[in-house]
Amino acid sequence: MIRFGPAGIPLSCKGRTLRDGISDVHHLGLTAMEVQFIKVNPFTRGIYDEEVGKRPMEIPGQLIVEVGPPAKGDVYSDAAALQAPLDRRAQVTTLNWFLAKDYGDLTQAKNLARSVDVRLTLHAPYYVNLVGSPEARERSLRQFQWSCALAMGLGADAVVGHLGFYASEDREGAVRRVVEEVRRLRQWMDGLDRGRILLALEPSGHPEVIGTPEEILGIARAVRRVRPVLNMAHVAARAGKPFETREEVQRVVEEFLAASHGDLYLNFAGVETYGPGEFRLTPIKRGRMHFDHVAEVLADRDYDATVISSSPLLEHDAMYMKLLYERALSKRFARRHAPPVPKPAPGPSRSPPPAPRKAPAHPAPRRPQSPAKSTRLPRSQGAHIKGSHVPRGRRPPRPVRPRGNRKAHDRPRRATPHGHRKR
């Protein structure tokens, strides 16, 4: 199955909650949505008396994403504590998220998405750095943990995220450190939901950020239950080419599909480059890269795929990509089911048709015109006279009227001395 959807709540949606966004996506004929977890406002506090003995996901009006404190010198808290009853000595971290106020809202959104068959994924905060300073690394890993907790309550299939900058280290050393952090994060996620949620890593379009296609594919092969995200805009900006042929698109899709285990996750948008990297994302019709070749490749697929529109025109470009895909699918169906062309029946040999006559080099002389034919005149021109036939084009003679019995108005006029005419 192939799904199309926007990266966030549709622009045309009147409400700004998760349930409103899912309903609007369904009414538009789309079947996927990537929830954007961008603004992070954490608050760490102690346990209230009325919360003792309750599970974190059962407390109304509170979006608890972490129960600690973690072990000394460790970044990761106990993942199983999010589903265990709260102790008086524990500390909790809550979030103020404008899309949901507690896990009850997430559960309602999850049930609605399943009832209308909309696949949900969640994008972690963009500003992460797994190779930077210890403070930046700890903050980034906590944001990944909070995203996983929200994805578990929302019923999302995957958590999408970036990796960070190369910093001052060499690229190979930075990638090795990222692989270690991703492996530890994947182990923490297995303790949270028993490995149901996937960790999807996205390439970057900036040369100073970790995320070339080779690096993302290498991390996905090295760590279990890590999937690569084929972001065509970032890959095209990083490679410096807009993938203008179907063969180039096919090659990139096959590379990411081999590491995705038959479930391709694809992001698409128009892109503008500046120098060696990406400048900004644009609508599909304004960017250098077009979706036509991608639609042709997806029309010939035999695997599952999810296409997310990350352009400024979220649901509009998602519906446009779906239209291009359906058009490519119709052309493929017409080619495969077209009636065979009938072959001519064998018969006796026939002489070849005569060659067409060539026009003369000089125009042929004009033939003389035939003499004018006679025609019958109308009655006003003497046709009442029997046998009055005259050649065409000549004026017939005026008939002579007999003299005598002239009327007054037929007599000629004569001039008077005063200049007046008198009969």
VOPAGU-2260 file (C-alpha; in pm, 1 decimal, decimal comma):
REM VOPAGU-2260
SITE   aa  ch    i         X         Y         Z
SITE  MET   A    0       0,0       0,0       0,0
SITE  ILE   A    1     111,4     355,9     -62,5
SITE  ARG   A    2      10,1     648,9     157,6
SITE  PHE   A    3      27,8    1024,4     108,1
SITE  GLY   A    4       7,4    1290,5     376,2
SITE  PRO   A    5     141,4    1624,8     505,5
SITE  ALA   A    6     417,1    1695,6     757,2
SITE  GLY   A    7     196,3    1859,0    1018,4
SITE  ILE   A    8    -162,3    1972,2    1060,7
SITE  PRO   A    9    -303,2    2081,7     721,3
SITE  LEU   A   10    -308,0    2452,7     649,0
SITE  SER   A   11    -677,4    2439,5     561,7
SITE  CYS   A   12    -770,9    2285,5     897,3
SITE  LYS   A   13    -975,6    2524,1    1110,7
SITE  GLY   A   14    -890,2    2355,4    1439,6
SITE  ARG   A   15    -532,6    2310,0    1557,3
SITE  THR   A   16    -564,0    1992,7    1761,9
SITE  LEU   A   17    -450,8    1647,4    1662,4
SITE  ARG   A   18    -805,3    1520,7    1616,0
SITE  ASP   A   19    -890,9    1813,3    1387,7
SITE  GLY   A   20    -579,4    1751,0    1181,0
SITE  ILE   A   21    -647,0    1378,8    1144,8
SITE  SER   A   22   -1008,9    1441,6    1043,5
SITE  ASP   A   23    -904,1    1700,6     785,8
SITE  VAL   A   24    -641,9    1465,5     641,9
SITE  HIS   A   25    -906,0    1194,9     605,3
SITE  HIS   A   26   -1156,6    1429,1     437,5
SITE  LEU   A   27    -890,9    1533,5     185,2
SITE  GLY   A   28    -843,3    1171,9      78,1
SITE  LEU   A   29    -498,4    1132,6     238,8
SITE  THR   A   30    -389,2     842,3     459,1
SITE  ALA   A   31     -77,9     961,0     647,9
SITE  MET   A   32      36,9    1247,8     869,8
SITE  GLU   A   33     369,7    1331,3    1029,5
SITE  VAL   A   34     307,5    1500,4    1364,7
SITE  GLN   A   35     553,3    1782,1    1431,5
SITE  PHE   A   36     693,4    1785,4    1786,1
SITE  ILE   A   37     894,0    2105,9    1754,5
SITE  LYS   A   38     835,3    2338,5    2049,7
SITE  VAL   A   39     958,7    2183,2    2374,0
SITE  ASN   A   40     865,3    2335,2    2710,8
SITE  PRO   A   41     970,7    2086,9    2983,8
SITE  PHE   A   42     904,0    2129,7    3355,2
SITE  THR   A   43    1053,6    1903,9    3623,9
SITE  ARG   A   44     876,6    1874,6    3957,8
SITE  GLY   A   45     803,5    1637,5    4243,1
SITE  ILE   A   46     504,2    1409,1    4291,0
SITE  TYR   A   47     179,2    1551,2    4427,9
SITE  ASP   A   48      -2,4    1365,2    4700,0
SITE  GLU   A   49    -299,9    1281,9    4479,8
SITE  GLU   A   50     -65,5    1135,0    4214,4
SITE  VAL   A   51      97,7     874,7    4437,4
SITE  GLY   A   52      12,6     522,2    4321,4
SITE  LYS   A   53    -118,7     631,0    3982,8
SITE  ARG   A   54      39,7     559,0    3647,8
SITE  PRO   A   55     186,1     859,5    3462,2
SITE  MET   A   56     -37,6     808,0    3161,0
SITE  GLU   A   57    -352,5     803,4    3376,4
SITE  ILE   A   58    -310,2    1148,1    3535,4
SITE  PRO   A   59    -548,0    1399,1    3370,8
SITE  GLY   A   60    -419,4    1736,8    3258,2
SITE  GLN   A   61     -54,4    1625,5    3278,4
SITE  LEU   A   62     166,8    1514,2    2990,3
SITE  ILE   A   63     440,4    1325,6    3178,2
SITE  VAL   A   64     723,8    1213,8    2951,4
SITE  GLU   A   65     994,1    1115,5    3199,8
SITE  VAL   A   66    1006,4     964,9    3548,0
SITE  GLY   A   67    1337,1    1000,3    3732,3
SITE  PRO   A   68    1578,8    1096,3    3841,1
SITE  PRO   A   69    1811,3     881,7    3627,0
SITE  ALA   A   70    2116,6     710,1    3765,3
SITE  LYS   A   71    2413,0     930,2    3849,3
SITE  GLY   A   72    2619,3    1004,3    3541,7
SITE  ASP   A   73    2359,7     856,1    3307,8
SITE  VAL   A   74    2139,5    1040,5    3060,1
SITE  TYR   A   75    1870,4     775,7    3027,6
SITE  SER   A   76    1598,5     734,9    3286,0
SITE  ASP   A   77    1409,9     414,1    3351,0
SITE  ALA   A   78    1182,1     354,7    3052,8
SITE  ALA   A   79     960,5     110,5    3240,9
SITE  ALA   A   80     881,1     375,6    3506,5
SITE  LEU   A   81     648,5     551,5    3258,4
SITE  GLN   A   82     405,4     260,8    3290,0
SITE  ALA   A   83     453,1     181,1    3659,9
SITE  PRO   A   84     275,0     343,5    3959,2
SITE  LEU   A   85     439,2     663,8    4080,7
SITE  ASP   A   86     645,6     670,0    4398,7
SITE  ARG   A   87     652,7     966,9    4637,3
SITE  ARG   A   88    1029,0    1007,0    4599,9
SITE  ALA   A   89    1023,1    1019,4    4217,6
SITE  GLN   A   90    1051,3    1324,2    3997,1
SITE  VAL   A   91     854,3    1375,3    3678,4
SITE  THR   A   92     908,7    1588,1    3369,4
SITE  THR   A   93     595,5    1727,2    3208,0
SITE  LEU   A   94     550,1    1906,2    2878,2
SITE  ASN   A   95     326,1    2195,1    2776,9
SITE  TRP   A   96     232,2    2096,2    2422,9
SITE  PHE   A   97     -21,3    2292,6    2224,5
SITE  LEU   A   98    -145,1    1982,4    2039,9
SITE  ALA   A   99    -240,7    1780,0    2348,0
SITE  LYS   A  100    -270,5    1841,6    2720,0
SITE  ASP   A  101    -255,5    1480,6    2847,6
SITE  TYR   A  102    -242,8    1119,6    2733,5
SITE  GLY   A  103    -620,9    1113,8    2710,3
SITE  ASP   A  104    -600,1    1348,0    2411,4
SITE  LEU   A  105    -330,3    1128,5    2256,7
SITE  THR   A  106    -545,8     818,9    2303,5
SITE  GLN   A  107    -843,4     984,0    2136,0
SITE  ALA   A  108    -624,5    1089,4    1842,9
SITE  LYS   A  109    -485,1     734,5    1818,4
SITE  ASN   A  110    -832,7     578,9    1808,5
SITE  LEU   A  111    -949,6     828,7    1548,2
SITE  ALA   A  112    -647,5     765,8    1325,1
SITE  ARG   A  113    -701,6     391,1    1339,9
SITE  SER   A  114   -1071,6     422,6    1261,3
SITE  VAL   A  115   -1008,8     628,8     945,3
SITE  ASP   A  116    -688,1     440,3     848,8
SITE  VAL   A  117    -440,1     727,8     880,1
SITE  ARG   A  118     -80,3     630,6     957,4
SITE  LEU   A  119      83,9     855,1    1217,9
SITE  THR   A  120     453,8     925,4    1262,7
SITE  LEU   A  121     620,6    1182,9    1486,9
SITE  HIS   A  122     910,8    1412,0    1404,0
SITE  ALA   A  123    1144,9    1489,6    1693,1
SITE  PRO   A  124    1278,9    1844,6    1747,4
SITE  TYR   A  125    1509,0    1961,4    1471,2
SITE  TYR   A  126    1778,2    2124,1    1684,7
SITE  VAL   A  127    1963,0    1816,7    1811,8
SITE  ASN   A  128    2332,9    1745,2    1834,6
SITE  LEU   A  129    2460,8    1403,1    1935,1
SITE  VAL   A  130    2830,0    1490,0    1887,4
SITE  GLY   A  131    2849,1    1832,5    2051,7
SITE  SER   A  132    2913,6    1932,3    2410,8
SITE  PRO   A  133    2790,8    1710,5    2697,1
SITE  GLU   A  134    2506,4    1954,7    2766,2
SITE  ALA   A  135    2393,9    1956,8    2402,4
SITE  ARG   A  136    2421,2    1579,7    2379,1
SITE  GLU   A  137    2218,2    1526,5    2698,7
SITE  ARG   A  138    1949,0    1770,7    2588,2
SITE  SER   A  139    1924,1    1606,4    2245,4
SITE  LEU   A  140    1892,7    1254,9    2387,7
SITE  ARG   A  141    1621,9    1368,3    2630,2
SITE  GLN   A  142    1425,9    1519,5    2343,6
SITE  PHE   A  143    1444,7    1186,5    2163,3
SITE  GLN   A  144    1317,0    1009,6    2476,1
SITE  TRP   A  145    1026,3    1253,4    2513,0
SITE  SER   A  146     939,4    1205,5    2146,3
SITE  CYS   A  147     929,7     828,4    2193,4
SITE  ALA   A  148     697,8     865,1    2494,9
SITE  LEU   A  149     458,9    1082,2    2295,2
SITE  ALA   A  150     476,1     844,4    1998,3
SITE  MET   A  151     383,5     553,8    2226,2
SITE  GLY   A  152      77,8     739,0    2357,5
SITE  LEU   A  153     -16,8     851,3    2007,2
SITE  GLY   A  154      22,6     509,2    1849,3
SITE  ALA   A  155     278,2     639,0    1598,2
SITE  ASP   A  156     481,9     389,0    1399,2
SITE  ALA   A  157     813,2     576,7    1393,2
SITE  VAL   A  158    1006,3     868,3    1541,3
SITE  VAL   A  159    1188,4    1073,3    1277,8
SITE  GLY   A  160    1492,6    1281,7    1367,3
SITE  HIS   A  161    1826,8    1430,0    1267,2
SITE  LEU   A  162    2168,4    1365,6    1417,9
SITE  GLY   A  163    2367,3    1688,0    1460,0
SITE  PHE   A  164    2688,2    1856,4    1343,6
SITE  TYR   A  165    3031,4    1714,3    1272,2
SITE  ALA   A  166    3188,0    1962,1    1518,1
SITE  SER   A  167    3566,8    1972,8    1520,2
SITE  GLU   A  168    3620,7    1600,0    1486,5
SITE  ASP   A  169    3682,4    1414,9    1168,1
SITE  ARG   A  170    3376,4    1283,9     989,1
SITE  GLU   A  171    3447,8     916,4    1049,6
SITE  GLY   A  172    3496,9     971,4    1422,0
SITE  ALA   A  173    3174,4    1173,6    1443,9
SITE  VAL   A  174    2980,7     898,2    1267,5
SITE  ARG   A  175    3121,3     634,4    1503,8
SITE  ARG   A  176    3006,1     836,0    1806,9
SITE  VAL   A  177    2662,2     875,6    1651,2
SITE  VAL   A  178    2637,2     500,3    1597,4
SITE  GLU   A  179    2710,8     440,6    1967,7
SITE  GLU   A  180    2449,2     694,6    2082,8
SITE  VAL   A  181    2187,1     560,2    1842,2
SITE  ARG   A  182    2248,7     205,1    1963,9
SITE  ARG   A  183    2198,5     308,8    2328,0
SITE  LEU   A  184    1886,7     506,5    2236,8
SITE  ARG   A  185    1749,6     204,6    2051,4
SITE  GLN   A  186    1800,7     -12,7    2361,0
SITE  TRP   A  187    1612,2     240,3    2573,8
SITE  MET   A  188    1325,4     240,2    2323,4
SITE  ASP   A  189    1305,1    -139,6    2339,8
SITE  GLY   A  190    1246,6    -113,2    2714,2
SITE  LEU   A  191     973,8     144,7    2658,5
SITE  ASP   A  192     749,8     -28,3    2405,0
SITE  ARG   A  193     922,1    -362,4    2335,6
SITE  GLY   A  194    1058,8    -242,7    2003,5
SITE  ARG   A  195     728,9    -151,5    1839,7
SITE  ILE   A  196     829,0     206,7    1749,5
SITE  LEU   A  197    1094,3     247,2    1481,6
SITE  LEU   A  198    1369,9     506,4    1489,7
SITE  ALA   A  199    1387,1     676,7    1148,4
SITE  LEU   A  200    1695,4     885,9    1069,2
SITE  GLU   A  201    1673,8    1160,6     809,9
SITE  PRO   A  202    1956,1    1289,1     586,3
SITE  SER   A  203    2048,1    1655,2     581,8
SITE  GLY   A  204    2089,2    1901,4     299,3
SITE  HIS   A  205    2367,8    2101,1     469,6
SITE  PRO   A  206    2729,2    1987,4     432,2
SITE  GLU   A  207    2818,3    2065,6     796,6
SITE  VAL   A  208    2544,5    1837,1     935,6
SITE  ILE   A  209    2578,7    1459,6     971,8
SITE  GLY   A  210    2349,1    1298,6     720,0
SITE  THR   A  211    2482,4    1201,3     379,6
SITE  PRO   A  212    2295,3     910,2     217,6
SITE  GLU   A  213    2594,4     683,4     274,5
SITE  GLU   A  214    2613,5     772,6     645,3
SITE  ILE   A  215    2240,7     725,3     704,7
SITE  LEU   A  216    2239,2     390,3     525,5
SITE  GLY   A  217    2547,4     278,6     718,2
SITE  ILE   A  218    2387,1     361,0    1055,2
SITE  ALA   A  219    2065,4     182,6     953,9
SITE  ARG   A  220    2262,4    -131,5     868,7
SITE  ALA   A  221    2469,0    -116,2    1188,1
SITE  VAL   A  222    2184,0     -67,9    1439,7
SITE  ARG   A  223    1880,9    -292,9    1461,1
SITE  ARG   A  224    1531,2    -144,5    1409,3
SITE  VAL   A  225    1665,3     179,7    1264,1
SITE  ARG   A  226    1517,8     289,2     931,0
SITE  PRO   A  227    1647,8     548,6     683,6
SITE  VAL   A  228    1422,1     828,9     561,4
SITE  LEU   A  229    1454,5     910,3     192,0
SITE  ASN   A  230    1419,8    1288,5     191,5
SITE  MET   A  231    1458,2    1363,6    -178,9
SITE  ALA   A  232    1500,7    1737,9    -124,9
SITE  HIS   A  233    1788,4    1692,2     122,9
SITE  VAL   A  234    1955,0    1422,4     -85,9
SITE  ALA   A  235    1932,7    1632,7    -402,7
SITE  ALA   A  236    2073,8    1940,2    -227,5
SITE  ARG   A  237    2356,7    1737,2     -72,6
SITE  ALA   A  238    2444,5    1573,5    -405,1
SITE  GLY   A  239    2407,4    1896,2    -604,9
SITE  LYS   A  240    2178,9    1745,5    -870,1
SITE  PRO   A  241    1798,7    1753,8    -907,9
SITE  PHE   A  242    1753,9    1388,3   -1024,5
SITE  GLU   A  243    1624,1    1473,5   -1370,1
SITE  THR   A  244    1605,0    1115,8   -1499,3
SITE  ARG   A  245    1412,3     811,6   -1385,5
SITE  GLU   A  246    1729,1     601,6   -1366,4
SITE  GLU   A  247    1879,8     829,7   -1101,1
SITE  VAL   A  248    1562,5     819,9    -893,7
SITE  GLN   A  249    1538,4     442,5    -929,1
SITE  ARG   A  250    1893,7     394,9    -806,5
SITE  VAL   A  251    1844,7     606,7    -492,9
SITE  VAL   A  252    1508,9     443,8    -411,5
SITE  GLU   A  253    1654,2      94,7    -436,6
SITE  GLU   A  254    1941,8     185,4    -201,5
SITE  PHE   A  255    1707,6     315,0      68,8
SITE  LEU   A  256    1458,0      34,7      13,0
SITE  ALA   A  257    1721,1    -230,2      78,5
SITE  ALA   A  258    1779,2     -81,6     427,6
SITE  SER   A  259    1405,2     -22,3     493,0
SITE  HIS   A  260    1299,9    -389,9     480,2
SITE  GLY   A  261    1014,2    -334,9     235,7
SITE  ASP   A  262     859,5     -25,7     395,7
SITE  LEU   A  263     990,2     292,2     230,3
SITE  TYR   A  264     943,8     623,3     411,5
SITE  LEU   A  265     984,7     913,2     169,8
SITE  ASN   A  266     974,6    1291,0     219,7
SITE  PHE   A  267     941,8    1518,2     -80,7
SITE  ALA   A  268     939,3    1893,0    -145,3
SITE  GLY   A  269    1083,0    2142,7    -386,7
SITE  VAL   A  270    1428,4    2270,9    -297,5
SITE  GLU   A  271    1647,7    2569,2    -375,5
SITE  THR   A  272    2023,4    2544,2    -328,9
SITE  TYR   A  273    2275,4    2810,6    -238,9
SITE  GLY   A  274    2639,2    2719,4    -274,4
SITE  PRO   A  275    2721,8    2363,4    -167,5
SITE  GLY   A  276    2404,0    2297,8      31,4
SITE  GLU   A  277    2035,9    2355,5      74,5
SITE  PHE   A  278    1891,5    2706,4      93,1
SITE  ARG   A  279    1520,7    2644,6     157,4
SITE  LEU   A  280    1229,6    2417,4      79,3
SITE  THR   A  281     976,4    2538,5    -177,2
SITE  PRO   A  282     650,0    2413,7    -327,9
SITE  ILE   A  283     696,6    2129,6    -570,6
SITE  LYS   A  284     608,2    2329,7    -879,9
SITE  ARG   A  285     865,7    2598,2    -797,2
SITE  GLY   A  286    1160,4    2379,4    -704,6
SITE  ARG   A  287    1429,9    2235,8    -925,8
SITE  MET   A  288    1318,1    1878,6    -865,7
SITE  HIS   A  289     988,4    1736,8    -990,0
SITE  PHE   A  290     781,7    1445,0    -866,6
SITE  ASP   A  291     702,9    1292,9   -1207,5
SITE  HIS   A  292     995,5    1049,4   -1212,1
SITE  VAL   A  293     934,9     951,6    -849,0
SITE  ALA   A  294     569,3     880,5    -933,6
SITE  GLU   A  295     673,5     655,1   -1221,3
SITE  VAL   A  296     908,2     461,0    -994,1
SITE  LEU   A  297     640,0     422,5    -726,7
SITE  ALA   A  298     386,6     308,4    -987,5
SITE  ASP   A  299     607,3       6,2   -1067,2
SITE  ARG   A  300     672,9     -85,0    -701,3
SITE  ASP   A  301     590,2    -407,9    -519,6
SITE  TYR   A  302     647,6    -277,5    -164,3
SITE  ASP   A  303     478,4     -47,8      88,4
SITE  ALA   A  304     558,2     323,0      85,7
SITE  THR   A  305     462,4     639,1     275,1
SITE  VAL   A  306     511,7     974,8     101,1
SITE  ILE   A  307     511,4    1285,9     321,0
SITE  SER   A  308     486,6    1638,2     182,1
SITE  SER   A  309     729,2    1866,9     367,1
SITE  SER   A  310     686,1    2165,1     135,6
SITE  PRO   A  311     531,9    2496,0     251,7
SITE  LEU   A  312     206,3    2386,7      83,8
SITE  LEU   A  313     150,6    2085,5     304,6
SITE  GLU   A  314    -171,1    1913,2     205,3
SITE  HIS   A  315    -188,5    2083,1    -136,6
SITE  ASP   A  316     137,8    1926,9    -251,3
SITE  ALA   A  317      43,9    1596,5     -88,1
SITE  MET   A  318    -271,7    1583,1    -300,0
SITE  TYR   A  319     -72,3    1695,0    -605,7
SITE  MET   A  320     176,0    1409,1    -556,2
SITE  LYS   A  321    -110,5    1165,9    -517,8
SITE  LEU   A  322    -258,7    1293,2    -845,5
SITE  LEU   A  323      72,4    1245,7   -1028,4
SITE  TYR   A  324     104,3     895,1    -885,3
SITE  GLU   A  325    -247,7     798,6    -996,6
SITE  ARG   A  326    -173,1     936,6   -1342,7
SITE  ALA   A  327     145,7     729,8   -1365,6
SITE  LEU   A  328     -45,7     426,0   -1240,9
SITE  SER   A  329    -308,7     474,1   -1512,8
SITE  LYS   A  330     -40,5     492,4   -1782,7
SITE  ARG   A  331     118,3     174,6   -1647,7
SITE  PHE   A  332    -218,3      -2,9   -1649,6
SITE  ALA   A  333    -285,5     112,1   -2005,8
SITE  ARG   A  334      52,2     -18,1   -2123,6
SITE  ARG   A  335       8,3    -358,2   -1962,8
SITE  HIS   A  336    -352,0    -413,4   -2070,0
SITE  ALA   A  337    -344,5    -256,2   -2415,0
SITE  PRO   A  338    -488,6    -485,5   -2689,9
SITE  PRO   A  339    -223,3    -641,4   -2913,1
SITE  VAL   A  340    -170,3    -486,5   -3251,9
SITE  PRO   A  341    -310,1    -722,6   -3522,8
SITE  LYS   A  342     -52,3    -855,4   -3764,8
SITE  PRO   A  343    -127,2    -852,2   -4139,4
SITE  ALA   A  344    -238,4   -1189,3   -4275,1
SITE  PRO   A  345      10,8   -1359,7   -4506,2
SITE  GLY   A  346    -100,7   -1350,7   -4868,6
SITE  PRO   A  347      28,5   -1358,9   -5226,9
SITE  SER   A  348     306,9   -1124,0   -5307,4
SITE  ARG   A  349     186,4    -804,5   -5448,4
SITE  SER   A  350     365,5    -563,2   -5672,1
SITE  PRO   A  351     476,7    -252,2   -5493,9
SITE  PRO   A  352     247,1      44,1   -5532,7
SITE  PRO   A  353     337,5     284,8   -5809,9
SITE  ALA   A  354     557,8     571,7   -5715,6
SITE  PRO   A  355     377,9     901,9   -5679,1
SITE  ARG   A  356     397,4    1131,0   -5977,9
SITE  LYS   A  357     628,2    1420,3   -5940,2
SITE  ALA   A  358     512,8    1769,8   -6009,6
SITE  PRO   A  359     657,8    1921,0   -6329,6
SITE  ALA   A  360     944,2    2162,3   -6292,2
SITE  HIS   A  361     759,9    2428,8   -6495,6
SITE  PRO   A  362     388,1    2498,3   -6465,5
SITE  ALA   A  363     176,9    2371,8   -6751,4
SITE  PRO   A  364      37,9    2636,1   -6994,4
SITE  ARG   A  365    -311,1    2746,7   -6921,7
SITE  ARG   A  366    -581,5    2603,7   -7144,7
SITE  PRO   A  367    -790,1    2852,8   -7344,1
SITE  GLN   A  368   -1127,1    2924,5   -7201,3
SITE  SER   A  369   -1430,5    2782,0   -7373,7
SITE  PRO   A  370   -1666,8    3025,3   -7553,5
SITE  ALA   A  371   -1936,9    3186,0   -7351,6
SITE  LYS   A  372   -2250,3    2983,2   -7323,6
SITE  SER   A  373   -2592,5    3128,7   -7391,1
SITE  THR   A  374   -2848,5    3150,9   -7122,7
SITE  ARG   A  375   -3212,4    3246,6   -7100,9
SITE  LEU   A  376   -3272,4    3607,0   -6997,7
SITE  PRO   A  377   -3511,0    3710,3   -6724,1
SITE  ARG   A  378   -3846,1    3851,1   -6822,0
SITE  SER   A  379   -3740,0    4207,7   -6746,6
SITE  GLN   A  380   -3471,9    4181,9   -7015,3
SITE  GLY   A  381   -3689,4    4038,9   -7290,8
SITE  ALA   A  382   -3726,0    3683,7   -7184,5
SITE  HIS   A  383   -4092,6    3704,1   -7271,2
SITE  ILE   A  384   -3997,7    3715,7   -7642,0
SITE  LYS   A  385   -3995,5    3364,4   -7774,3
SITE  GLY   A  386   -3652,3    3241,1   -7871,9
SITE  SER   A  387   -3462,8    3532,7   -7718,3
SITE  HIS   A  388   -3127,5    3370,8   -7637,1
SITE  VAL   A  389   -2819,9    3590,4   -7608,5
SITE  PRO   A  390   -2464,1    3510,2   -7512,9
SITE  ARG   A  391   -2378,6    3532,6   -7141,1
SITE  GLY   A  392   -2226,4    3860,5   -7043,3
SITE  ARG   A  393   -2386,8    4073,5   -7317,0
SITE  ARG   A  394   -2661,2    4326,0   -7257,1
SITE  PRO   A  395   -2975,6    4248,3   -7458,0
SITE  PRO   A  396   -3127,8    4517,7   -7683,5
SITE  ARG   A  397   -3403,7    4722,6   -7538,3
SITE  PRO   A  398   -3741,7    4625,8   -7680,2
SITE  VAL   A  399   -3906,5    4884,7   -7910,5
SITE  ARG   A  400   -4246,4    5002,7   -7794,8
SITE  PRO   A  401   -4508,1    5076,5   -8062,7
SITE  ARG   A  402   -4590,0    5439,2   -8140,1
SITE  GLY   A  403   -4926,4    5593,6   -8060,2
SITE  ASN   A  404   -5139,8    5588,3   -7754,4
SITE  ARG   A  405   -4864,6    5747,4   -7551,9
SITE  LYS   A  406   -4950,5    5853,0   -7205,4
SITE  ALA   A  407   -4877,8    6194,9   -7068,1
SITE  HIS   A  408   -4587,0    6079,8   -6859,8
SITE  ASP   A  409   -4426,6    5911,9   -7162,6
SITE  ARG   A  410   -4406,0    6232,9   -7371,3
SITE  PRO   A  411   -4068,6    6412,7   -7381,3
SITE  ARG   A  412   -4031,6    6734,7   -7186,5
SITE  ARG   A  413   -3928,8    7066,4   -7340,1
SITE  ALA   A  414   -3760,5    7356,4   -7171,1
SITE  THR   A  415   -3952,7    7688,0   -7113,2
SITE  PRO   A  416   -3802,6    8038,7   -7130,5
SITE  HIS   A  417   -3791,4    8054,8   -6752,9
SITE  GLY   A  418   -3586,8    7734,7   -6720,0
SITE  HIS   A  419   -3875,0    7515,6   -6613,5
SITE  ARG   A  420   -3960,1    7203,9   -6797,5
SITE  LYS   A  421   -4302,1    7178,1   -6951,0
SITE  ARG   A  422   -4472,9    6882,5   -7084,7
